[in-house]
Amino acid sequence: MNILIIDDGLGLPEKTSLPSPAEEVFEGLAAENFRRHLAFAKEISEMGDNALVIRAVPEPMKEDAGIFEFREEEGVSHLIIRVGESRRGARLPFKGYLDFYNLLTSNAAGITGLFKPDAVIAGSLLPFGVFAGAKMARLGGCVLITELPCSPAELLRKLRLASPVSAVFPVLKKAVNAAFEKSDAVVGLYPEFFREFTGQRNALQMLVPAPPEPNSRSEDAKLLRASLEAAAEGEVFTLCFCGEIRKGLHLEKLIKSAAGFDKKLSVLIIGDGSYKTTLRRIARESGVTNVTFCDEIPREDIPFALSAAGGIFASENDMLKGLAFEHGEFFRVLLAGRPVLAAAEKNAEFFRRCGGAVLASPPSAENIAAAIKELTAAKEGERELMGFRGKNFAKLHLPDSFSKAYRTAIDNFVKQKEI
């Protein structure tokens, strides 16, 4: 099959000042969504399909460079479209979106004629690509799949990345309506998808894939794992959070809940981020002595390093409220094979399904403390079983499994189109 993937790859314009917590969240979602498409394109290319990722590159036009450029990077074919840089300080890259999708729509016939797609995936974080995707699908007589990695308008409102009277909201509403009207399937990748679109005949919900395991381990990850093994021998229960330290992850509640336990509990907060200084201050002012802050390790090494932890703290982002996908990060900690303390409300069903987590829902210092007591009171055999279940659940969603399932679904839509 020939599969064309549209993901503008645009996050936010460069800022002269440090990004806000909301901007960090949006930027992270856009980057993770793009990485997912690259991984999917690579997987199906290795299966024998032809995949082409169309993305935007905001850079000044060079004299010897055209608007369009074909690149081959790490086994993935890219068609890049150079777009104008958005104004510094803008909340969203409106100029980049406008330039990219206008160029894509006006050149849809040429791209479709050259690539001859069997399926077009409109998969950007914000669904502006549905209009160009629908035109390509119509011209090529092929299948259109529109992905909704988030609830676009609600996410922008929640993160306050657009003013309430912004022109972006009518466009997003039109794009979502067009997705359900013109797509063979609309794939939702976030918890609130079915609640928003109950009754839509072509709505399909999926989980984003788990991250692949790396071929090598960093020295920092090896050292962290060794220290966790040593702590376990001393009968100290280590509860670890590992990742980007951001506001909204209930880490301040984790710190406050740790204050009620003795030295048999050690909470490790591993990572870097703009919120780390604030958390250090909260720990100091609370008089908490069993919370330690550690430097970050490569995110791909998290499962390996935390496989020696007593338990792992995972939290949904309170800023998202189930309006965007977060499952990739959850899978990463489940792959460590240790029991998880999940601070989650909108994503609670995910952790119930995995069978490897104790829930603190809704997340609060009291509920987190109760979950810690449950974990520490459990026998090691019970914790091992929880970790085993969680890891097996994550393995079912590794990129190769996800790609095969997604490709099979696309193939079925293509066959139905041909009937």
C-alpha positions in Angstrom: 0.0 0.0 0.0 1.0 3.6 -0.5 0.2 5.6 2.7 0.5 9.3 2.9 0.8 10.9 6.4 0.1 14.6 6.9 1.6 16.0 10.1 2.6 19.6 10.0 5.0 19.0 12.8 4.6 22.5 14.0 4.7 23.2 17.8 4.9 26.8 18.9 6.8 29.8 17.6 10.1 30.5 19.3 9.8 32.6 22.4 12.2 35.3 23.7 11.2 34.2 27.2 10.8 30.9 28.9 7.7 29.0 27.8 4.8 28.8 30.2 3.7 25.4 31.6 0.8 25.3 29.1 3.1 26.0 26.2 5.5 23.3 27.4 2.5 20.8 27.4 1.4 21.8 23.9 4.9 21.6 22.5 5.4 18.2 24.1 2.2 16.9 22.6 3.0 18.1 19.1 6.5 16.6 19.3 5.3 13.2 20.6 2.5 13.1 18.0 5.1 13.7 15.2 7.5 11.0 16.7 4.6 8.5 16.6 4.0 9.1 12.9 7.7 8.7 12.1 7.8 5.4 14.0 4.6 4.2 12.2 6.0 5.2 8.8 9.2 3.3 9.6 7.4 0.2 10.7 5.1 0.0 7.7 8.0 0.7 5.3 9.8 -2.3 6.8 6.6 -4.3 6.1 6.9 -3.4 2.4 4.5 -0.5 2.2 5.4 2.9 0.8 5.0 5.7 3.4 5.5 9.4 2.8 5.4 11.9 5.7 4.4 15.5 4.6 5.6 18.1 7.1 6.3 21.8 7.5 9.7 23.4 8.1 9.5 27.0 9.3 12.7 28.5 8.0 13.8 31.4 5.8 13.8 30.7 2.1 17.3 30.1 0.7 18.2 31.1 -2.8 19.1 27.6 -3.8 16.2 25.9 -2.1 12.6 25.5 -3.3 9.4 25.4 -1.3 9.3 21.6 -1.6 12.0 19.2 -0.8 12.1 15.4 -0.7 14.3 13.8 2.0 15.1 10.3 3.2 15.8 10.3 6.9 16.4 7.1 9.0 14.3 4.9 6.7 11.4 7.4 6.4 10.5 9.4 3.3 9.6 13.0 3.9 8.1 15.7 1.7 8.9 19.0 3.5 7.2 22.2 2.7 9.0 25.4 3.7 6.7 27.9 5.4 7.1 31.4 6.8 8.2 31.7 10.3 5.5 32.9 12.7 5.8 36.1 14.7 7.9 35.6 17.8 5.7 35.7 20.9 2.6 34.5 19.0 0.6 32.0 21.0 0.2 29.6 18.0 2.1 29.4 14.6 -0.9 30.7 12.6 1.2 31.9 9.7 3.0 28.5 9.5 -0.3 26.6 9.6 -1.8 28.9 6.9 1.2 28.7 4.6 1.6 24.9 5.0 -2.0 23.9 4.4 -2.6 26.5 1.6 0.4 25.1 -0.3 -0.6 21.5 0.4 -4.2 22.1 -0.8 -3.1 24.0 -4.0 -0.6 21.2 -4.8 -2.8 18.3 -3.8 -3.3 17.1 -7.4 0.4 17.0 -8.2 1.3 15.2 -4.9 -1.6 12.7 -5.4 -0.6 12.1 -9.0 3.0 11.4 -8.1 2.5 9.3 -5.0 -0.8 7.6 -5.9 -1.9 6.9 -2.3 -4.2 4.1 -1.3 -4.8 6.0 2.0 -4.2 9.5 3.3 -3.8 10.0 7.1 -4.5 13.6 8.3 -2.8 13.3 11.7 -1.6 16.7 12.9 -2.2 17.7 16.6 -4.7 20.2 15.4 -6.9 18.9 12.5 -6.3 21.6 9.9 -5.0 19.0 7.5 -8.4 17.4 7.0 -9.3 19.8 4.1 -6.1 19.0 2.1 -6.5 15.4 3.0 -10.1 15.3 1.8 -9.0 16.9 -1.5 -6.3 14.3 -2.0 -8.6 11.4 -1.2 -11.2 12.7 -3.6 -8.6 13.2 -6.4 -6.9 9.9 -5.8 -10.1 7.9 -5.1 -8.5 6.7 -1.9 -9.3 6.3 1.8 -9.1 9.2 4.2 -8.3 8.6 7.9 -8.4 11.6 10.2 -6.7 11.4 13.6 -7.8 13.4 16.6 -4.9 13.2 19.1 -6.7 15.7 21.2 -9.9 17.6 21.5 -8.6 20.6 19.6 -10.8 23.5 20.6 -11.1 22.3 24.2 -7.4 21.8 24.5 -6.6 25.3 23.3 -9.2 26.7 25.8 -7.9 24.7 28.6 -4.3 25.7 27.9 -5.4 29.3 27.1 -3.3 29.3 23.9 -6.0 31.2 22.0 -8.3 34.0 23.1 -12.0 33.2 23.5 -12.8 35.3 20.4 -10.0 33.9 18.3 -10.9 33.0 14.7 -9.2 29.7 15.2 -12.2 28.2 17.0 -14.7 28.4 14.1 -12.0 26.9 11.8 -11.4 24.0 14.2 -15.2 23.4 14.5 -15.4 23.3 10.7 -12.4 21.0 10.5 -13.8 18.5 13.1 -17.2 18.5 11.3 -15.4 17.9 8.0 -13.5 15.0 9.5 -16.6 13.1 10.4 -18.3 14.1 7.1 -15.5 13.3 4.7 -13.3 10.6 6.4 -13.7 6.9 6.2 -12.7 6.8 9.8 -11.9 9.3 12.6 -9.4 7.9 15.0 -9.6 9.3 18.5 -6.4 8.9 20.7 -7.5 10.6 23.9 -9.8 9.5 26.8 -12.6 12.0 26.2 -13.0 11.2 22.5 -16.1 8.9 22.7 -17.8 11.1 25.3 -17.5 14.0 22.8 -18.5 12.1 19.7 -21.0 9.5 20.9 -23.0 8.2 18.0 -20.7 9.1 15.1 -20.7 6.1 12.8 -17.1 6.4 11.7 -15.5 7.1 15.2 -12.8 4.7 16.2 -10.8 4.9 19.4 -7.2 3.6 19.8 -4.4 3.9 22.2 -1.1 5.4 21.1 1.7 2.9 21.0 4.2 2.1 23.7 7.7 3.4 23.1 10.3 0.9 21.7 13.1 -0.3 23.9 16.5 1.0 23.0 19.4 -1.3 22.0 21.9 0.2 24.5 21.7 1.8 28.0 23.3 5.0 29.2 25.7 5.0 32.1 23.4 7.3 34.1 20.6 4.8 33.8 22.9 1.9 34.9 24.0 3.9 38.0 20.4 4.8 38.9 19.4 1.2 38.6 22.3 0.1 40.8 21.4 2.6 43.5 17.7 1.3 43.4 18.9 -2.3 43.8 21.1 -1.3 46.8 18.1 0.5 48.4 15.9 -2.6 48.0 18.5 -4.7 49.8 18.3 -2.3 52.7 14.5 -2.9 52.9 13.7 0.7 51.8 10.7 0.9 49.6 11.6 3.3 46.7 8.8 5.1 44.9 10.1 6.8 41.8 8.8 9.4 39.4 10.9 9.7 36.3 10.4 12.2 33.4 10.0 15.8 32.6 9.2 17.7 35.8 6.2 19.9 35.0 3.4 21.6 36.7 0.1 19.6 36.7 1.6 16.2 37.5 0.5 16.1 41.1 4.2 15.9 42.3 3.6 18.5 45.1 0.9 16.1 46.4 3.3 13.2 46.2 5.8 15.2 48.3 3.2 16.1 50.9 2.0 12.5 51.1 5.5 11.3 51.7 5.7 13.3 54.9 3.5 10.8 56.7 5.9 7.9 56.2 9.2 7.0 58.0 12.6 6.3 56.5 11.2 2.9 55.2 9.9 5.0 52.2 12.1 6.9 49.9 10.6 9.0 47.1 12.8 9.8 44.2 11.9 12.5 41.7 14.1 11.9 38.7 14.3 14.4 35.9 14.7 18.1 35.0 12.2 20.8 34.1 11.0 24.3 34.9 9.0 23.1 37.9 11.8 21.4 39.7 12.9 24.4 41.7 9.4 24.9 43.0 9.1 21.3 44.1 12.4 21.6 46.0 11.0 24.6 47.8 7.8 22.7 48.7 9.8 19.8 50.1 12.0 22.1 52.1 9.1 24.1 53.5 7.1 21.0 54.3 10.1 19.5 56.3 10.0 16.4 54.2 13.3 14.4 54.5 12.5 11.3 52.5 12.2 12.9 49.1 15.3 13.1 46.9 15.7 14.9 43.6 17.9 13.3 41.0 19.2 14.3 37.6 17.4 13.2 34.4 18.2 10.1 32.4 17.4 9.5 28.8 13.6 8.9 28.5 14.1 5.7 26.5 16.1 4.3 29.5 13.3 4.8 32.0 11.9 1.2 31.9 15.4 -0.3 32.4 16.4 2.0 35.2 13.1 1.8 37.1 12.9 -2.0 36.8 14.7 -2.1 40.2 12.3 0.4 42.0 9.8 -0.7 44.6 7.1 1.2 42.8 6.6 3.9 40.2 4.6 7.0 40.4 2.7 7.9 37.2 0.4 10.9 36.9 -1.9 12.2 34.2 -1.4 15.9 33.6 -4.1 17.9 35.4 -3.8 20.6 32.8 -5.2 18.3 30.1 -8.2 16.8 31.8 -8.3 13.9 29.4 -8.4 16.2 26.4 -5.2 14.8 24.8 -3.3 11.5 24.6 -0.9 10.6 27.4 -0.7 6.8 27.1 2.8 6.7 25.7 4.3 8.0 28.9 2.1 5.5 30.9 3.3 2.6 28.8 6.9 3.7 29.4 6.6 3.2 33.2 4.6 -0.1 32.8 7.4 -1.5 30.7 9.6 -1.3 33.8 7.7 -4.3 35.2 7.1 -2.8 38.6 3.8 -1.8 40.3 2.5 1.6 39.5 0.9 4.2 41.7 -1.4 6.0 39.2 -2.6 9.5 40.0 -5.4 9.5 37.4 -9.0 10.4 37.0 -9.7 10.8 33.3 -7.2 8.0 32.5 -8.3 5.8 35.4 -9.9 3.2 33.0 -6.5 2.8 31.3 -4.8 1.8 34.6 -7.7 -0.5 35.6 -7.3 -2.3 32.3 -3.5 -2.7 32.6 -3.9 -4.7 35.9 -0.6 -3.3 37.2 -1.6 -0.2 39.1 -3.0 1.1 42.4 -5.2 4.1 41.7 -5.2 7.4 43.5 -8.4 8.8 42.0 -9.2 11.6 42.1 -5.6 12.6 42.8 -5.0 14.2 46.2 -2.3 14.0 48.9 -4.7 11.8 51.0 -5.5 9.4 48.1 -1.8 9.2 47.1 -0.9 8.4 50.8 -3.5 5.7 50.9 -2.2 4.2 47.7 1.4 4.2 49.1 0.1 2.3 52.2 -1.6 -0.2 49.9 1.6 -0.7 47.9 4.0 -1.0 50.9 1.6 -3.3 52.7 1.4 -5.7 49.8 3.7 -8.8 49.7 6.5 -8.7 47.3 5.0 -11.5 45.3 1.8 -9.5 44.9 3.8 -6.5 43.7 5.8 -8.7 41.3 2.5 -10.0 39.8 1.2 -6.4 39.4 4.4 -5.5 37.5 4.2 -8.6 35.4 0.6 -7.7 34.3 1.4 -4.1 33.6 4.5 -5.0 31.5 2.5 -7.6 29.5 -0.2 -5.1 28.8 2.4 -2.6 27.6 4.0 -5.2 25.3 0.7 -5.7 23.6 1.0 -2.1 22.4 4.6 -1.9 21.3 5.1 -0.1 18.0 5.2 -3.2 15.8 1.9 -4.5 17.3 0.3 -1.1 17.0 1.5 -0.6 13.4 0.3 -4.0 12.3 -3.2 -3.4 13.9 -3.4 0.1 12.4 -2.2 -1.1 9.0 -4.8 -3.9 9.0 -7.5 -1.4 9.8 -6.4 0.8 7.0 -6.2 -2.1 4.6 -9.8 -3.1 5.5 -11.0 0.4 4.7 -9.1 0.3 1.4 -10.8 -3.0 0.5 -14.2 -1.6 1.4 -13.6 1.4 -0.8 -12.8 -0.9 -3.7 -16.0 -2.9 -3.4 
